[in-house]
Amino acid sequence: MRIHKILPDEFPESWASDWGEDEYGLWMAFTYKGVKQLFRWCEPGTFLMGSPENQLGRGSTSVEETQHEVIFSGGFWIAETTVTQGLWQAVMGNNPSVFIHPNCPVENISWDDAQSFITRMNEMKPELKLCLPTEIQWEYSCRAGSVSPFHFGELITSDFVNFDGTVPYDNSESSEFRERTIEVKSFPPNAWGLHEMHGNVWEWCQNGYDGNLPGEYSSITRRVLRGGSWLSDGENCRSAHRSRIIQTHHHETYGFRLARTCHLLPTVTLVKKSKPLNVLSDRGLVFYYNNKLPCAAFNILKSAIEINGEHELTSDFDEFRIDAYILADSPTSRIVVMDFDNTITTDMDFYLDLIDAYRSHDWEPVVCTLRGDNNENLLEIHEKLHDTGIRVYATNGRKKRVFMLHEGISVGLWIDDYFPSISQLGTNFLIKNGIEF
């Protein structure tokens, strides 16, 4: 029996129609028009996200699977199964699925469709706080403590997963290809009580995905899908496999699983231990931040620096030691702007980890740098950030603000190069150098 070390703050919650504890741990459920949806408690913990370099199937995708440590500072609830056609029909009054059965997953669903469902449910019952899982939450839940390609082991067959068994994994024996979805809970769950985390339908995650080159940014319209489907081969059903699709696209292999947290922003910190470089001072990089505007961007940065151990975060600005800045927007924004001096090429591993951490929360990071477009160091920055999809702004202070505001980035916290002064504007604290904006 699974014994939780960390319990939720409240159990059961007011919305729950049923609750209890079984061999997989704590669970709660809601019932709507006779259809029950059960959620499992995922307590805070640490796991290795991604896959080892030698894992079969890792090289078959251009999407990154670099293995790294993820630390959850807070727990969350995730649905035992994907949303069924029965629940979708009860809530939305229609059924877009191709393979009709009330206990099969609803499919032929776009990311936007899933958001419409979630919005309607939350309007009816706000305390549910439903959402899609982030892909970090999804993989953490899928693995359930495992480190193998699949939560149940090294190989995959149709006895455990609904997938294209004629294209197995690692040259294992062929098995059945059912050519359609099957009912949820057809197979035994993983160690945390979650069913069909591999195969049956791809599961939309909350995360946006942007693979554009620097300077060629477009709006985030591609979203992450996880788990594989009834049409997938064995490699694409791995715990670490990542896919991304335009969020308006629907297909008979796309479904979704609900999650819920006590916070609108996932409490996840993603870091990979950086190698200290000789060019760093004894203190490493110093990140200056005005902590009078608490928000998720600050919490992510603070956790990453604490765990990394090489760098430092302070609100005591020193104009004679200007290493790096983090500019965060208001707590309700989805933009975090990183304003670097000459340090982005000094400890690139940490910056890339930090970028991944922000994106794991569905924040869109932007890099600002105060130098000319043809500056040699700027060219190096572009090279370092190649294939990250990061936007890079190279401007002076005034142009930086104008350009970013033109792009719709309403930054609520500024840190500029020299002699900042603090002023208050509404509920936002601004650090500025006297330039009017």
N, C-alpha and C positions, 0 to 999 in steps of 0.2 A: 504494500500500500504506500502511495506517495504521501509523505509528511512534509507540509510546507514549513519552511524556516521563517518566512516573512509573510504575514497575513495582510489582507486588504484592510484599509482604515475602517470600512463599514461592511458588515456581512450579517444577514442579507440586507440588501438595499430596498427602498420603498417600492420600486417598480417591479420587483421579482414576484412572479406568481408561484414559483417553485424554487427550492434551493436544497442543498445538501452537501455531503462529502462521501466520496467513494474511493475506489482504489487508485483513481487518477487525481484525486485532490478535491478542492472546493469547486462547486458549480452553482450557477444561478440561471434561471430561465424566465423569459416572458412568454405570455400566450396572447395571440391576437386572432380573434375570430376562429378559435379552436385550433390554431396552428402554433406549436411550441418551438421556440428557438433557445437552445441552451448555450451558455458561455462557460469557459473554463478559465480559472485563475492562473496567470503566468507571473510568478513572483520575480522580483529583481534578481539579476545574476550576471554572469559573464560567459561569453562563448566566442568561439572562433568563427567568424563569418567568412564566406568565400571557400575556395578549394585549394589544396596543395598544388604546386606547379606540375606535378606528375600525374594528376588525376585525369583519367580518360574522359574526353569530351570537353575538357577545359579550353582547348585550342580551337574548337569548332565554332566559337562565337567571338565577335569583336567586342562584346560587352565585358567589362572588367570583372574578374573574380578573385582579385588579389586577396590572399588570406590575411586577416587582421583581427585584433581583439576588439570586442564590443562589450561595453559595460552598461547595464541598465541600472539607473539610479531609482527607478520606480516601476511598479508592476502594472499590469494591464489585463483586461479580459478579452478573450477571443472566442469566436463562435466554434462550437464543436463540429459543425458541418458548414458547407457552403449554403447560401440561401436557396431554398427549394422553390419549385414552381408553385407549390401550394401557398407558401408565405408571400411570394411575389403577387400572385393572383389576389390574395386577401387584401393586400395593401394597395396595389396599383390598379386592380380591376381588369387586367389583361394578362396575356401570356405570350411573350415573343418567341418562346422556345421552338426549336425544330423537333426535338425528341420529346413528345408530350407524355408526362407522367407527374402526378403531384409530388412524389417523393424524389424525383430526379432533380439535379441542380437546374435552376433557371439558367439558360444560356442564350446565346445570340444577343449579349448584353455589352454595351459600350461602357467606358468609364463614366461618361456623362450620365448614362442611364442609371448606373449604380448610385451616383450622387443624388439623382432625383428621388430614388427609393429612400436613401438615407435621410434626405431632407424631409420627406413626408413623414417618416417614422419619428424623427426628432421633433417635428412640429406637433405631432399627436401626443408624444410622451417625451418632453425635453430632458427629463432626468436620465433617460437611456444613454444620452451622449454617444450615439452611434457614429462610427466612422469606418473607413477602410483601414486595414493595418498598414503601417509603413513596411517596406520590404525588409527592414531590419527586424521588426516585430514578427514578420511572417517567417523569416528563416530561423529565428530563435525558437518560435513555436513549432515549426516543422521538425527541426533537429531534436528538440526535446532532450537535450543532453548528448546526442550522438555526434560523432565526427566522421562517419562513413558517408559515401555518396548518397545513400538513402537512409531514412531514419531507422529502418529495420536491418540494414547491413550493406554488403558490398554489391550484391546483384539484385536484379528486378525480374519478376515474372508476373504473368496475368493472374496468378493466384493471390497476389497482394495488391495489384495496381491495375486500373483500367487504362491501358495504353496500347500502342501498336506492338503487340508482342512478337510480330514477325521481324522487328528490328530491335533485338534485345541489347543489353549493355555488356560490354567487355567479352564479346564472343560467347555469351552464355546461350543456353538452349532457347530455341524459339518457343513462343507460347501463343495463346489465343489473341486475336484482334477482333474486338466486339463491334467495332465500327459505329459506335454510338455511346452516349452517356448511360450510366447505370444509376440505380437508386443510391442516395447517400447512406452511409453506415453499412455498405455492403461488405466492407473489409474491416478487420480489426484496427483499432486506433493506434496512434503512436503512444509513447510512454506517458504523455500528458493528456490522453483521452481525445485527441483530435483525429477525425476521420478524413481519408482521401486527401492528404496533403500532397501526395504524388498522383498525377494523372486525373482522369475524369473531366475536369475543366480547368483551363488556365484561370488563375485568380488575380483580379486587378488589385494593385496596391496603391496607396495614396500618393506615392512618390511621383514627381515629374522626372522626365529624363530629357536631357538636352546634350546632343553630341556634336553641336556645331563648333567649327574652328573659332579661335578668338577673333573678334571683330565681325563675325557673321552670325550674331545672335538673332534668334527669332523667339517668339513666345513659346513657353513650354506647352506643347500640345501632345507630346508622347508620354505615356505613362507606363510604369513597370508592371509586368505580368510575371507570375511565379507558378511553379508546380507542374507544368506540362498538362496535357489533356489526353482524351481518348484517342486522338490522332497523332500524338507525339511518339517519337522513338525513345529508347531508354535513356540516352544521354540528356535529352531535354527535360526529363523528369527528375533530375538530380536536385538535391536540396539547395545547391549553390547556383544552379542555372538561372540566368536573368534574361528576360526578353522585354522588349519595349515596342509599343504600338501607339498609333495616333489615338487620342482619347475618344474621338467620335466614332471610331471603327467598331463594328460589332460582327460577331462570327459565332457559329454554333459550337465553338470550342471555348468561348469566353464566359466566365461566370464570376462570382465574387463571394467572399467570406466577410462577415461583419467583425468589427472589433469595437471596443469601447475603453476609454481611459478616464481617469479623474481630471485630466488636464486636456485642453485642446491641443497642446503641443506635446508630442511624445517625449518622455524623460529618458533620452538615450544619449550616451556619450560614446563616440567612436574615436579611438586613437590607435596608432601604430607607433611603437617605440622608435624615435629618431636616433640616428647616430650623431653624437656630438662632433662638430667640426672644429678644427684648430683655429679657424678665423673668428670663432665666437669668443666673446669675453667670458670671464668666469661665470657671469650671470646668464650667459646665453642672450637670447633676444628679450627685450623688454617691451611688452604690449601695454600701451597707455589706454585707459578706458575711464570714462566718467560713469561711475556706478550709481549715479543718482537717477538713472533711468533703467530700472531692472527689466530685463526681457530675456527671451529664450536665447538670443544670440550671445548675450553675455554669459549665461549659464553654460552654454556649450563650450565657449572659449575658456572659461575658468576651469571647467572639469578637464578639458584636454590638456591645458598647461600643467595642472596639478599632477595628472597621471604621467604625462610625458617627462616631467622632471628636469628638463633642460632649460626651460624658459621661465619668464616671470611676468606677472600681471600686476599693474599698479595704477592707482588713480592720482598719484603724486607726480604730476608732469614735470619733467626736467628739460628745459629748452636747450641745454647743452649736451644732452644725450638723446638723440631722436632716432629711434631704431625702427619702430613699427607702430601702426595704429589699427584699431578696429573701429569702424563706424557702424553702429547698429541703428536700425529704424525703430519706430514705435513698436510696442508689444504686439500690436495687431497686424503689423506688416509681414510680408513674406520675403523681404529683401534684406540682406546683410552686405554692407559695403566694407571691403578691406582696403585700407589706405596705407600702402607700404612706402617706406623710404628706399633704401638700397638693400634691404634685407631679404627680399623674396628669393634671391638666388643663394642665400647663405644657408638656409636649412629648408630646402624644398620639400623634403619628406613631411615635415610638420605641416607646412602650408597645404599640401595635397590632402593630408589626413583631415585637416581642419575644414577644407572645402567639402570633402566627403561627409564629414559630420553634419555640416549645415544642410547639405542636400538630403541627408537621411531624414531630416526633420521637414523636408519639403520647403526649405528656404532656398532662395536663389542668390548665390554669392556673386559679387561684382568686385573687380579689382580696380582701384584708382591709384594713379601714380603721377606725381608732379614733375614731368619732364617732357621734352620735345618728342615728336613722333619718330624722329630718326636717331634718337639717342641710343648709343651702343648698348647700354644697360637695359633699355627698354626692349631692344631686339632680343636680348638674352631672356628677359622675362617672357616674351611671347613664345620663345622656343621652349622654355621650361613648362609653360602652360599649354603647350600644343596638345590637342585632342581632349582637353578637359571641358571644353564648352564654356569657359570663363570669358566674360566680357572684360576688356581692358580699356580704361579711359586714361589717356595721357594728356593732361591739360594743366593750366595754372589753376589757382584756387577758385577764381571767379568763373572761368569757363567750365570748370569741373561741376560746379553747382548748377549752372545753366543747362549744361549738356544732360546731366542726370535728371533734372526736373523735367526737361523736354522729353526724356525717355519714360517719364511717369514714375521715377524713383523719388519719393518724398522722404528724404532722410531727416530724422528727428534729432540726431546727435552727430555733431561735426567735431573733428579734431584736426586743426591745421598746423602748419609747420612751426611757426614762431610766436612766442609770447601770447598764448591764448588767454582769453578772458571768458568768464562764465556769465551767461545771462539766461533769463527764463522767459520762454515764450509760450503762453498757454500752459499746457501740462508737460511740454517738452523742454528739457534742459539742453541748451546749445553751447558748445565750446567753439569760439570763433576768434579770428585774429583782427577783427575790426573792419573787414571788408563788408560792405553792405550787400545783403542778398535777401 
